[in-house]
């Protein structure tokens, strides 16, 4: 019995750190973020044409400014409209976008029993976080309304010693962080993802490894994130 103890001590940590993705086209997949062995949940959502057209109009009209708000389900829509201050000709499009964001705020706060969430909305023409990394947070919601979306790696495909300074200045593709470009997963426009971070209870060493995608020339990306407050 004692002879097996060292072997058990070596094996157990790797068992505890197994993580997987939960992916479905139904929003009811989102609560699976509470599963200990899950570090990303993806609701594969197809955006309504009215929403994609509204977003496209707002971006082309340069009607979206960067927003950072502490927002609650009760006042999300009102806060967003007030902050965006849409021109009369763009009001209907702004209303369509704000209604969808308000719905996501309500879902996020309900799922995690939060009174408020930290909201960021940004139009990007370059990667915000171009290197693969983990976030020191409990969990974050990300969705891309227009453009290329977040890239991520399965936990089993990551050599975590190559994160941060461990890459020795080499690009992600050359550092040994992962073996093949085929290991890179990518969300799609409209997908709603919950990314579990390092500060989720008992998730240290297993936060989702992800990065912002490269944005092609003359293209723009509209990114929404929600965080715990």
VEXDREN-2710 file (C-alpha; in Angstrom, 1 decimal):
% VEXDREN-2710
k/r/px/py/pz
1/UNK/0.0/0.0/0.0
2/UNK/2.8/2.4/1.0
3/UNK/4.7/1.5/-2.2
4/UNK/1.8/2.8/-4.3
5/UNK/1.6/6.2/-2.5
6/UNK/4.4/8.0/-4.6
7/UNK/2.8/6.8/-7.8
8/UNK/-0.6/8.0/-6.8
9/UNK/0.9/11.4/-5.8
10/UNK/2.4/11.7/-9.3
11/UNK/-0.8/10.6/-11.2
12/UNK/-3.4/12.5/-9.3
13/UNK/-2.6/16.1/-10.3
14/UNK/-2.7/15.3/-14.0
15/UNK/-6.2/13.7/-13.5
16/UNK/-7.4/16.7/-11.6
17/UNK/-6.3/19.1/-14.3
18/UNK/-8.1/17.5/-17.2
19/UNK/-10.3/20.0/-18.9
20/UNK/-12.6/20.0/-21.9
21/UNK/-15.0/22.2/-24.0
22/UNK/-18.7/22.1/-23.9
23/UNK/-20.2/23.2/-27.2
24/UNK/-23.8/23.3/-28.4
25/UNK/-26.2/25.3/-30.5
26/UNK/-28.6/25.6/-27.5
27/UNK/-28.1/28.4/-24.9
28/UNK/-28.8/25.7/-22.2
29/UNK/-25.2/24.6/-22.6
30/UNK/-24.0/27.7/-20.7
31/UNK/-24.4/26.3/-17.2
32/UNK/-21.9/23.6/-18.0
33/UNK/-19.3/26.1/-17.1
34/UNK/-19.9/24.9/-13.5
35/UNK/-18.5/21.4/-14.4
36/UNK/-15.1/21.0/-12.8
37/UNK/-13.7/19.4/-16.0
38/UNK/-14.9/22.2/-18.3
39/UNK/-12.9/25.4/-19.0
40/UNK/-14.8/26.7/-22.0
41/UNK/-18.4/26.7/-22.9
42/UNK/-19.5/27.8/-26.4
43/UNK/-23.1/28.6/-27.4
44/UNK/-22.9/28.4/-31.2
45/UNK/-25.3/31.2/-32.0
46/UNK/-26.4/32.3/-35.5
47/UNK/-27.1/36.1/-35.4
48/UNK/-30.3/37.3/-36.9
49/UNK/-29.9/39.2/-40.1
50/UNK/-31.4/42.3/-38.6
51/UNK/-28.7/42.3/-35.9
52/UNK/-25.8/41.7/-38.3
53/UNK/-27.1/44.4/-40.6
54/UNK/-27.5/46.8/-37.7
55/UNK/-24.0/46.2/-36.5
56/UNK/-22.6/46.7/-40.0
57/UNK/-24.5/50.0/-40.4
58/UNK/-23.2/51.3/-37.1
59/UNK/-19.6/50.4/-37.8
60/UNK/-19.7/51.9/-41.3
61/UNK/-21.2/55.1/-39.9
62/UNK/-18.5/55.2/-37.2
63/UNK/-21.3/55.3/-34.7
64/UNK/-19.8/52.9/-32.1
65/UNK/-17.3/54.3/-29.5
66/UNK/-15.4/52.1/-27.0
67/UNK/-17.5/51.5/-23.9
68/UNK/-16.5/50.4/-20.4
69/UNK/-19.5/50.2/-18.1
70/UNK/-20.5/48.6/-14.8
71/UNK/-23.9/47.4/-15.8
72/UNK/-26.9/45.6/-14.3
73/UNK/-29.7/43.6/-15.9
74/UNK/-32.2/46.2/-14.8
75/UNK/-30.6/49.2/-16.5
76/UNK/-28.4/47.6/-19.2
77/UNK/-30.4/48.8/-22.2
78/UNK/-30.9/52.3/-20.9
79/UNK/-27.2/52.6/-19.9
80/UNK/-26.1/51.4/-23.3
81/UNK/-28.3/53.7/-25.3
82/UNK/-27.3/56.6/-23.1
83/UNK/-23.6/55.8/-23.6
84/UNK/-23.7/55.3/-27.3
85/UNK/-25.8/58.4/-27.9
86/UNK/-26.8/57.3/-31.4
87/UNK/-27.8/59.8/-34.0
88/UNK/-31.4/59.8/-35.0
89/UNK/-30.7/58.1/-38.3
90/UNK/-28.9/55.2/-36.5
91/UNK/-31.2/54.9/-33.5
92/UNK/-33.0/51.7/-34.7
93/UNK/-29.8/50.0/-35.4
94/UNK/-28.4/51.0/-32.0
95/UNK/-31.6/49.8/-30.3
96/UNK/-31.2/46.4/-32.0
97/UNK/-27.6/46.0/-30.8
98/UNK/-28.3/47.2/-27.3
99/UNK/-31.3/44.9/-26.9
100/UNK/-29.1/41.9/-27.7
101/UNK/-26.3/43.0/-25.4
102/UNK/-28.8/43.6/-22.6
103/UNK/-30.1/40.1/-23.0
104/UNK/-26.5/38.7/-22.7
105/UNK/-26.0/40.8/-19.6
106/UNK/-29.1/39.4/-18.1
107/UNK/-28.1/35.8/-18.9
108/UNK/-24.5/36.3/-17.6
109/UNK/-25.7/37.9/-14.3
110/UNK/-28.3/35.3/-13.7
111/UNK/-25.9/32.4/-14.4
112/UNK/-23.4/33.7/-11.9
113/UNK/-25.7/35.4/-9.4
114/UNK/-24.2/38.8/-10.1
115/UNK/-25.9/42.1/-9.5
116/UNK/-23.7/43.8/-12.0
117/UNK/-21.2/43.0/-14.7
118/UNK/-18.2/44.8/-16.2
119/UNK/-18.9/45.4/-19.8
120/UNK/-16.5/46.3/-22.6
121/UNK/-17.5/47.0/-26.2
122/UNK/-14.8/47.8/-28.7
123/UNK/-14.4/48.1/-32.5
124/UNK/-11.0/46.6/-33.3
125/UNK/-8.8/46.8/-36.4
126/UNK/-5.9/44.8/-34.8
127/UNK/-5.5/42.1/-32.2
128/UNK/-6.1/43.2/-28.6
129/UNK/-4.2/40.3/-27.0
130/UNK/-2.2/38.7/-29.9
131/UNK/-0.3/36.1/-27.8
132/UNK/-1.9/33.0/-26.3
133/UNK/-2.4/33.6/-22.6
134/UNK/-4.6/32.8/-19.6
135/UNK/-6.7/35.4/-17.7
136/UNK/-6.4/35.8/-13.9
137/UNK/-10.1/36.1/-13.5
138/UNK/-12.9/33.7/-12.5
139/UNK/-14.8/33.7/-15.9
140/UNK/-15.4/36.0/-18.9
141/UNK/-18.1/36.1/-21.5
142/UNK/-16.8/36.9/-25.0
143/UNK/-18.7/37.3/-28.3
144/UNK/-17.8/38.9/-31.6
145/UNK/-20.7/40.6/-33.4
146/UNK/-18.7/41.3/-36.6
147/UNK/-15.4/39.9/-37.9
148/UNK/-13.0/37.2/-36.9
149/UNK/-13.4/35.8/-33.4
150/UNK/-11.3/34.5/-30.5
151/UNK/-8.9/31.6/-30.9
152/UNK/-8.3/29.0/-28.2
153/UNK/-6.5/25.8/-27.4
154/UNK/-7.7/22.6/-25.8
155/UNK/-6.1/22.1/-22.4
156/UNK/-4.6/18.8/-23.5
157/UNK/-2.8/20.5/-26.4
158/UNK/-1.0/23.1/-24.3
159/UNK/2.6/23.1/-23.0
160/UNK/1.9/25.6/-20.3
161/UNK/5.6/26.1/-19.5
162/UNK/5.8/28.0/-22.8
163/UNK/3.2/30.7/-21.8
164/UNK/4.5/34.2/-21.0
165/UNK/8.3/34.4/-20.5
166/UNK/8.5/30.7/-21.2
167/UNK/8.2/31.4/-24.9
168/UNK/11.7/32.9/-24.8
169/UNK/10.6/35.6/-27.2
170/UNK/9.5/33.1/-29.9
171/UNK/6.2/33.4/-31.7
172/UNK/3.4/31.2/-30.4
173/UNK/3.7/29.0/-33.5
174/UNK/7.4/28.4/-32.8
175/UNK/7.7/28.4/-29.0
176/UNK/6.5/24.8/-28.5
177/UNK/3.3/26.0/-26.8
178/UNK/1.3/23.7/-29.1
179/UNK/2.4/21.1/-31.6
180/UNK/0.4/22.0/-34.7
181/UNK/-1.6/24.8/-36.2
182/UNK/-4.4/22.2/-36.3
183/UNK/-4.6/22.6/-32.5
184/UNK/-5.9/26.1/-32.8
185/UNK/-9.7/26.3/-32.3
186/UNK/-11.6/29.5/-33.3
187/UNK/-15.0/30.8/-32.3
188/UNK/-17.3/32.1/-35.0
189/UNK/-19.0/35.4/-35.4
190/UNK/-22.0/35.3/-33.1
191/UNK/-20.8/32.5/-30.8
192/UNK/-21.2/33.3/-27.1
193/UNK/-18.3/31.8/-25.1
194/UNK/-17.6/31.5/-21.4
195/UNK/-13.8/31.3/-20.7
196/UNK/-12.9/30.0/-17.3
197/UNK/-9.8/31.7/-15.9
198/UNK/-7.2/31.0/-13.3
199/UNK/-9.2/32.5/-10.4
200/UNK/-12.1/30.2/-10.7
201/UNK/-12.2/27.9/-7.7
202/UNK/-9.8/25.0/-8.0
203/UNK/-8.9/26.0/-11.6
204/UNK/-5.4/27.3/-11.1
205/UNK/-3.2/25.9/-13.9
206/UNK/-6.2/25.1/-16.1
207/UNK/-7.5/28.5/-17.2
208/UNK/-8.4/28.6/-20.9
209/UNK/-5.5/29.5/-23.1
210/UNK/-6.7/31.9/-25.8
211/UNK/-5.7/34.9/-27.9
212/UNK/-7.2/37.6/-30.2
213/UNK/-7.2/36.8/-33.9
214/UNK/-5.3/38.7/-36.5
215/UNK/-7.6/41.2/-38.3
216/UNK/-7.3/41.5/-42.0
217/UNK/-6.5/44.9/-43.6
218/UNK/-9.5/47.2/-44.0
219/UNK/-11.6/44.9/-41.7
220/UNK/-13.0/45.6/-38.3
221/UNK/-14.1/43.5/-35.4
222/UNK/-16.8/44.3/-32.9
223/UNK/-16.0/42.6/-29.6
224/UNK/-18.1/42.4/-26.4
225/UNK/-16.8/41.1/-23.1
226/UNK/-18.5/40.7/-19.7
227/UNK/-16.7/40.2/-16.5
228/UNK/-17.5/39.7/-12.8
229/UNK/-17.8/42.7/-10.5
END
